[in-house]
Amino acid sequence: MRLLLVEDDKDQRQLLAELLTDYDLVLAASVAEAQPHLGKVDMVLSDWKLGDGDGLMLLRAAQRLSQGPAFVMMTAYGTISHAVEAMRQGADDYLSKPFSRQELALTLEKVGRAQKLRQDNQRLSQALTDQNKLTEIIGQAPAMQQLQSRLARISDTDATVLIEGESGTGKELAARALHQLSRRAQKPFVAINCGAIPEALAESELFGSDKGAFTGATQAKAGKFEAASSGTLFLDEIGELPLVLQSKLLRVLQEGKVTRLGEHQERSIDVRIIAATNRDLKAEVQAGRFREDLYYRLNVVPLVLPPLRERKDDIPALCRHFLALYARRHGLSQPELSPALVGRLLSHHWPGNVRELANRMERLVLLGEDMPIAAVTPGNGDFTVSLPPGGLDWEAFERHCLDKALALNGGNKRQTARYLNLGYKALLYRLEKHGL
């Protein structure tokens, strides 16, 4: 257990330090010296009278921390009122000077046991909170219940997971839930969109680069694998990764080592891999656009997120969740869902899935209205548009559709062009026209 001893008398501080050899000890002579250590220790043993203040100042500072240390106050002989005040303010115990070695040991042992119990309770509470994070993946549809069960079962393993599903179904949310419920939860969660980084920079982004490895590399840089050390690396849109990098990624996964661009030194890594894609990777393998060996290396545990149109019974619950979320976020009142609006939402095809629904609920909170959007049914090109009776601002509508399509495709312009069935240059023209 780590203990912070705060005593302004040098001789007293040294004497107490000699009695506390069983603890990982931090010494301080003043309030100013002690304060930076409050969040890094399990217990504080502080004198009441200090050169730049008193022990109560430290006690209050410790209590402002989310997980503050236990606190024992030392008071001078005849100042029992100080001890009473310290206990009233929340100290765990006190010692009245002079005290014996045995009194010191018994008091600290008792307070240490109580602190350990508090920490165990906090860890249990945090574990329950982490379990409740699965409730953010809302849905009672059979596919969603199966997903929640599988997430809970595999989260605390190091198994590689491949999450498949259309854009906007919540693949990153599922990946974050896997991380938050795992033993790696306190370590980094690093996400990278493989389709959003230029091909020329993809290798250095993933694996890192040495100084001078390419034009503009003015210093050595760690890649995403190293940044996610001991944590989780989320490779979103893995199907967009170029073939040449697929082979290098496969080698890293097989050997557990990375080599920075421009270096020969191999660096061992401890990273859990979660990949996601909105493509049919089996079809990509057959078409020669994705390595078969990499596919099987990634697809150890498959998770499939259903599109929203296949679980429309979940739409009312999702709407209530997002309305409450955005009302809190923006400090506004939560709108009511009218039967007419629910009916329109249930009849919509939801090409943008849950992300599209979330955007519409945020707009409802902010503007108090649900802007009509074209309901598109893919396959034959037919679609239905609900036009407002008062007319439509076409430029604003086009800008809105472009902005929505960009968001659905993670800002990837080429993917957005394919999604909108537009030429790439035609999309760039429209984006520039609307300042997007």
C-alpha positions in Angstrom: 0.0 0.0 0.0 1.3 3.5 -0.9 1.3 6.0 1.9 1.9 9.7 1.8 3.5 11.1 5.0 3.0 14.8 5.5 5.0 16.3 8.4 6.8 19.7 8.4 9.2 18.8 11.2 12.2 17.2 9.6 13.2 15.1 12.6 9.6 13.9 13.2 9.3 13.1 9.5 12.5 11.0 9.6 11.4 9.2 12.7 8.0 8.3 11.3 9.6 7.2 8.0 11.7 4.7 10.0 8.6 3.3 11.6 6.7 2.9 8.2 9.1 0.7 6.3 6.3 -1.8 5.5 4.7 0.9 3.2 5.6 2.3 -0.1 6.3 5.7 1.3 6.1 9.2 -0.2 7.3 12.1 2.0 6.2 15.7 2.0 6.8 18.7 4.2 3.9 21.0 3.3 0.5 21.2 1.7 2.0 22.3 -1.6 4.4 19.4 -1.7 1.7 16.9 -0.8 -1.1 17.9 -3.1 0.4 16.5 -6.4 0.6 13.1 -4.7 -3.0 12.8 -3.4 -4.3 11.0 -6.5 -1.4 8.5 -6.5 -1.5 7.1 -3.0 -3.8 4.8 -1.0 -3.5 6.6 2.3 -2.4 9.9 3.8 -0.9 10.3 7.3 -0.8 14.1 7.9 0.1 16.4 10.7 -2.6 19.0 11.6 -0.2 21.9 11.6 1.8 22.5 8.5 4.0 25.4 7.5 1.8 26.6 4.7 -1.6 25.5 6.0 -3.2 22.6 7.9 -4.2 19.0 7.4 -7.8 20.0 6.7 -6.7 21.7 3.5 -5.2 18.4 2.3 -8.3 16.4 3.5 -10.6 18.6 1.5 -8.4 18.3 -1.6 -8.3 14.5 -1.2 -12.1 14.4 -1.0 -12.4 16.2 -4.3 -10.8 13.3 -6.1 -13.1 10.7 -7.6 -11.1 7.9 -5.8 -9.5 9.7 -2.9 -7.1 8.1 -0.4 -7.9 7.2 3.1 -6.9 9.9 5.6 -5.4 9.8 9.1 -4.8 13.1 10.9 -2.1 13.5 13.6 -2.9 16.1 16.2 -0.8 17.6 19.0 -1.4 16.7 22.7 -4.3 18.7 24.1 -5.9 19.6 20.8 -8.7 17.0 20.8 -10.9 19.6 19.1 -8.7 19.3 16.0 -9.2 15.6 16.0 -13.0 15.9 16.3 -13.1 18.5 13.5 -11.0 16.2 11.3 -13.4 13.3 11.8 -16.4 15.5 11.2 -14.8 16.6 7.9 -14.4 13.0 6.8 -11.0 11.8 8.1 -10.9 8.0 8.6 -9.1 8.2 11.9 -6.7 10.3 14.0 -3.6 9.9 16.2 -3.0 12.2 19.2 0.7 12.9 19.7 2.7 11.5 21.3 1.6 8.0 20.2 3.4 4.6 20.4 4.7 2.5 17.6 1.9 0.0 18.3 -0.8 2.7 18.2 0.5 3.9 14.8 0.6 0.4 13.4 -2.9 -0.6 14.6 -4.5 2.6 13.4 -2.9 2.4 9.9 -3.7 -1.3 9.6 -7.4 -0.7 10.5 -7.7 2.3 8.1 -5.8 0.3 5.4 -8.3 -2.6 5.6 -11.2 -0.2 5.3 -9.6 1.5 2.3 -9.0 -1.9 0.6 -12.7 -2.7 1.1 -13.7 0.6 -0.4 -11.4 0.0 -3.4 -12.8 -3.5 -3.9 -16.3 -2.0 -3.8 -15.3 0.6 -6.4 -13.9 -2.0 -8.7 -17.1 -4.1 -8.4 -19.2 -1.0 -9.1 -17.0 -0.2 -12.1 -17.4 -3.8 -13.3 -21.2 -3.5 -13.1 -21.0 -0.1 -14.9 -18.9 -1.7 -17.6 -21.5 -4.5 -17.9 -24.2 -1.8 -18.3 -22.3 -0.3 -21.2 -23.8 -3.2 -23.2 -27.1 -1.4 -22.8 -25.9 1.2 -25.2 -26.2 -1.5 -27.9 -30.0 -1.3 -27.7 -32.3 -3.8 -29.1 -34.6 -6.8 -28.3 -34.5 -8.3 -31.7 -33.2 -11.9 -31.6 -30.1 -10.8 -33.6 -29.3 -8.1 -31.1 -29.8 -10.3 -28.1 -27.5 -12.8 -29.7 -24.9 -10.1 -30.3 -25.1 -8.9 -26.7 -24.6 -12.4 -25.4 -21.6 -13.0 -27.7 -20.0 -9.7 -26.8 -20.3 -10.5 -23.1 -18.8 -14.0 -23.7 -15.8 -13.0 -25.7 -15.0 -9.5 -24.4 -12.5 -10.7 -21.7 -10.5 -12.8 -24.1 -7.7 -11.8 -26.6 -9.5 -13.4 -29.5 -9.3 -11.5 -32.8 -12.8 -10.4 -33.8 -14.2 -9.5 -37.3 -17.3 -7.3 -37.2 -19.4 -7.2 -40.3 -22.3 -4.9 -41.1 -23.5 -2.1 -43.2 -22.3 1.5 -42.6 -24.0 3.0 -39.6 -25.0 -0.2 -37.8 -22.7 0.5 -34.9 -19.5 -1.5 -35.6 -17.3 0.8 -33.7 -19.7 0.9 -30.7 -19.5 -3.0 -30.6 -15.7 -2.8 -30.8 -15.6 -0.3 -27.9 -17.9 -2.5 -25.8 -15.5 -5.4 -26.4 -12.6 -3.2 -25.2 -14.4 -1.7 -22.2 -15.5 -5.1 -20.9 -12.1 -6.6 -21.3 -9.0 -6.8 -19.0 -7.5 -4.2 -21.3 -10.1 -1.6 -20.5 -7.6 0.7 -18.8 -5.2 0.6 -21.7 -5.6 2.4 -25.0 -8.3 1.9 -27.5 -7.0 3.1 -30.9 -9.2 3.2 -33.9 -8.1 3.8 -37.5 -10.2 3.9 -40.6 -8.3 2.0 -43.2 -10.2 3.6 -46.1 -9.6 7.2 -44.9 -5.8 7.3 -44.9 -3.9 7.9 -48.2 -2.3 4.7 -49.5 1.2 6.4 -49.5 0.9 7.0 -45.7 -1.0 3.9 -44.7 2.2 1.9 -43.9 3.7 4.5 -41.6 0.3 5.1 -40.0 -0.1 1.5 -39.0 3.5 0.4 -38.4 5.4 3.7 -37.7 8.3 5.3 -39.5 11.9 6.2 -38.8 13.3 9.8 -39.3 14.0 10.3 -42.9 12.0 7.2 -44.1 10.2 9.4 -46.6 9.9 13.0 -47.6 8.5 15.0 -44.7 9.4 12.4 -42.1 11.4 14.8 -39.9 11.3 12.6 -36.8 10.7 9.0 -35.8 7.0 8.2 -35.3 5.2 5.3 -33.6 2.4 3.6 -35.6 -1.0 2.7 -34.4 0.1 -0.8 -33.4 2.6 0.7 -30.9 0.1 3.4 -29.8 -2.3 0.6 -28.8 0.3 -1.3 -26.8 -1.4 -3.5 -24.2 -4.7 -2.3 -25.4 -7.0 -2.8 -28.4 -6.5 -1.7 -32.1 -9.7 -1.3 -34.1 -9.1 -1.6 -37.8 -12.3 -0.1 -39.3 -13.1 -0.7 -43.0 -10.4 -3.3 -43.2 -11.6 -4.2 -46.7 -10.2 -0.9 -48.0 -6.6 -1.8 -47.1 -4.4 -2.2 -50.2 -3.2 -5.7 -51.0 0.5 -4.8 -50.4 -0.4 -3.7 -46.8 -2.6 -6.7 -46.3 0.5 -9.0 -46.6 2.4 -6.8 -44.1 -0.5 -6.8 -41.7 -0.7 -10.6 -41.9 2.9 -10.9 -40.9 2.5 -8.6 -37.9 -0.5 -10.7 -36.8 1.4 -13.9 -37.2 4.6 -12.8 -35.5 3.4 -10.2 -33.0 6.1 -7.8 -34.1 6.2 -4.6 -36.1 9.0 -3.0 -38.1 8.8 0.8 -38.6 9.2 2.1 -42.1 12.9 2.8 -42.7 14.0 0.6 -39.8 15.3 -3.0 -39.5 14.6 -3.4 -35.8 11.6 -5.5 -34.9 9.4 -4.3 -32.0 7.3 -6.8 -30.0 3.7 -5.8 -29.5 0.8 -6.9 -27.3 -2.3 -5.7 -29.0 -5.8 -7.2 -29.4 -7.1 -6.8 -32.9 -10.7 -6.0 -33.8 -11.5 -5.4 -37.5 -14.7 -4.2 -39.1 -16.0 -4.0 -42.7 -19.1 -3.1 -44.6 -17.9 -5.3 -47.5 -18.5 -9.0 -48.1 -15.0 -10.1 -47.5 -15.7 -13.6 -48.8 -16.6 -12.1 -52.1 -13.6 -9.8 -52.0 -11.4 -12.9 -51.5 -13.0 -14.6 -54.5 -12.5 -11.4 -56.5 -8.8 -11.3 -55.6 -9.1 -8.0 -53.7 -8.5 -9.4 -50.2 -6.0 -12.1 -49.1 -7.7 -15.3 -48.1 -5.0 -16.1 -45.4 -5.6 -12.6 -43.8 -9.4 -13.2 -43.9 -9.1 -16.4 -41.9 -6.6 -14.8 -39.5 -9.1 -12.0 -38.8 -12.3 -14.0 -38.8 -11.5 -16.0 -35.6 -14.7 -14.7 -34.0 -17.3 -13.3 -36.4 -19.9 -10.7 -35.3 -22.6 -9.6 -37.7 -24.6 -6.4 -37.0 -28.0 -6.4 -38.6 -29.2 -3.4 -40.6 -31.9 -1.3 -38.9 -34.5 -2.2 -41.5 -34.3 -5.8 -40.3 -35.0 -4.9 -36.7 -37.6 -2.1 -37.0 -39.2 -3.1 -33.7 -36.2 -1.6 -32.0 -36.7 1.8 -33.5 -39.0 3.3 -30.8 -36.5 2.3 -28.0 -33.6 3.7 -30.1 -35.4 6.9 -30.6 -36.1 7.4 -26.9 -32.4 6.6 -26.1 -31.1 9.2 -28.6 -33.7 11.9 -27.7 -32.7 11.6 -24.0 -29.0 11.6 -24.9 -29.1 14.7 -27.1 -31.4 16.5 -24.8 -28.9 16.1 -22.0 -26.0 16.9 -24.3 -27.5 20.2 -25.5 -29.3 21.2 -22.3 -32.7 21.1 -24.0 -36.0 19.5 -23.2 -36.7 16.1 -24.7 -39.3 16.1 -27.5 -42.2 13.7 -27.5 -42.5 11.1 -30.2 -45.9 11.5 -31.9 -47.6 8.4 -33.3 -47.4 10.0 -36.8 -43.7 10.5 -36.5 -43.2 6.9 -35.3 -45.2 5.7 -38.2 -43.0 7.6 -40.6 -39.8 6.3 -39.0 -41.1 2.7 -39.1 -41.9 3.0 -42.8 -38.5 4.5 -43.7 -35.9 2.1 -45.3 -32.9 3.5 -43.3 -30.0 3.2 -45.7 -27.9 4.9 -43.1 -29.0 2.6 -40.3 -28.7 3.6 -36.6 -26.3 6.5 -37.4 -29.0 8.0 -39.7 -31.6 7.6 -37.0 -29.3 9.2 -34.4 -28.8 12.2 -36.7 -32.5 12.6 -37.2 -33.2 12.5 -33.4 -30.5 15.1 -32.7 -32.0 17.4 -35.3 -35.4 16.8 -33.7 -34.0 17.9 -30.3 -32.2 20.9 -31.8 -34.9 22.2 -34.3 -38.1 20.5 -33.0 -38.7 19.1 -36.5 -38.0 16.0 -38.5 -36.9 17.1 -42.0 -38.4 14.8 -44.7 -35.7 12.7 -46.4 -35.9 10.6 -49.5 -36.7 7.0 -48.5 -34.5 5.0 -50.9 -35.1 1.3 -51.7 -31.9 -0.1 -53.3 -32.1 -2.6 -56.1 -34.2 -1.1 -58.9 -33.5 2.6 -58.5 -37.1 3.4 -57.5 -37.7 5.6 -54.5 -40.3 7.6 -52.7 -39.8 11.2 -51.6 -42.1 13.0 -49.1 -42.0 16.7 -50.2 -43.0 19.4 -47.7 -46.1 21.3 -48.8 -44.5 24.7 -48.5 -41.7 23.9 -51.0 -38.1 22.7 -50.8 -34.8 24.6 -50.7 -33.0 22.3 -53.3 -29.5 23.6 -52.6 -29.9 23.1 -48.8 -31.4 19.6 -49.5 -28.5 18.6 -51.8 -25.9 19.9 -49.2 -27.7 18.0 -46.5 -27.7 14.7 -48.6 -24.0 15.1 -49.4 -23.2 15.8 -45.8 -25.2 12.8 -44.7 -23.5 10.5 -47.2 -20.1 11.7 -46.2 -20.9 10.9 -42.5 -22.3 7.5 -43.4 -19.0 6.7 -45.2 -16.7 8.0 -42.5 -15.5 10.9 -44.6 -14.1 8.7 -47.3 -14.8 10.5 -50.6 -14.3 7.6 -53.0 -16.6 5.4 -50.9 -19.1 8.3 -50.8 -19.0 8.6 -54.6 -19.7 4.9 -55.0 -22.5 5.1 -52.4 -24.2 8.0 -54.3 -23.5 6.4 -57.7 -21.6 9.5 -58.7 -18.3 9.9 -60.5 -15.4 10.9 -58.2 -14.8 14.2 -59.9 -18.6 15.0 -59.9 -18.7 14.4 -56.2 -15.6 16.7 -55.6 -17.3 19.4 -57.6 -20.5 19.2 -55.5 -18.5 19.1 -52.3 -16.6 22.2 -53.3 -19.8 23.9 -54.4 -21.3 23.5 -51.0 -18.1 24.1 -49.0 -18.0 20.6 -47.6 
